[in-house]
């Protein structure tokens, strides 16, 4: 796995924690946007992994 994919994977693993953090509580739109980014990143990472196999 190259550095680019490792970096994206770290972000992918971190986004749900950010969305559920105290700092985001009460900011439903921000949480929704973070989780949308998570879904988009999931799709992008899947494509990168498939392309690099």
Phi, psi and omega in degrees: 000127182281169184300321180300313180292321177299319179295314178297322179297319179298317177296317179302317180290334185272329186304315179299323178294320177296314181299328182264007184284163178301323182298334183265342181306134181088355179244072186300321181294319178296317179298317179299318179294320178297316181289330174294318177299320178300315180295317179295319179295323177300314179296317181295317180294321178300316180295319179296317181295316179298317181293332183266005180273000000 
